[in-house]
């Protein structure tokens, strides 16, 4: 009887709880990255090819984090395609 009750409770979980259970490590890493970026606000001298400019560090870290997310998403998508085909 207790086994049936557990399966009923598992089916009744909210979508938010299911999402948190499935992606908790991703959520924790995202929060750490956001905290790191928010705390690093000093100015930074950047050089890109022949250009040199000064910008806040968070402005340099944010695109790098977004590029990392995009690369991870593309690699995961590629892996899923390979497994299906």
N, C-alpha and C positions, 0 to 999 in steps of 0.2 A: 504494500500500500504506500509506503514512504517513497518508493521509486516513482510511482505514478505522480505523486504530489510534487516531487522535484522536477519532473518533466513539465508539469503544468506551470510551475513557477518560472521555469526557464523560458517557456513560450510567452509568458506574460511580462517579461522584462521590457522596459521602455527602450526605444531606439537609441536614446542617449547613452544608457548604460551599456548596451551592446557595442556602440561605437567606442566608448571609453575602454571597454575590455579588449577590443580588437586592436586599438591603436594607441595604447597608453604610452608606449616608449616614444612614439612620434610626437605626441602632444608634449611630453616632458622636454624632449630635445628642442622643440619649437619654442617653448617658454624660456628655456635657457638661452637660446640664440637671441630672442627678443630682449631679454634682460641684459645680455652682454652688449648688444648694440645700443640699447638705451643708456647704458652707463658710460659708454665711451663717446664723449662729445667733444673731446679736444680737437683742435685744428691739426691738419695733416698736410704736408707738402707732397703732392702726387705728381709723378712724371708718367706720361703715356706717349710713347714714341718721341716726338719732338716738342710736345706741349708740357708745360709745368703749371700747376695751379694749386691753390690752397682750398681745402674743403673740410667740413667737419668729418671726423672719423666715421660717424654713423652713416654718413652719405656714401662712404666708400665700402663699408661693411654690408649694407643692405643689398646692393646689387650682387655682391659675391654670394650672399646667402640665397638670394633668389635664383642665381645661376646653379647653385648646388641643388636646390629643390627641383629645378627643371631637369637637370642631368639625372637625378635619382628617379624622377617620374618617367623619363624616357627609357632608362635602363630597365625599370620594372615593366614598362609596357612592352619592351622588346622581349624580355624574358617570358612574359605571358604569351606573346605571339609564337615564340619558339615552342613552348610547351603545348600549344593548341595545334600547331601545324606540323 
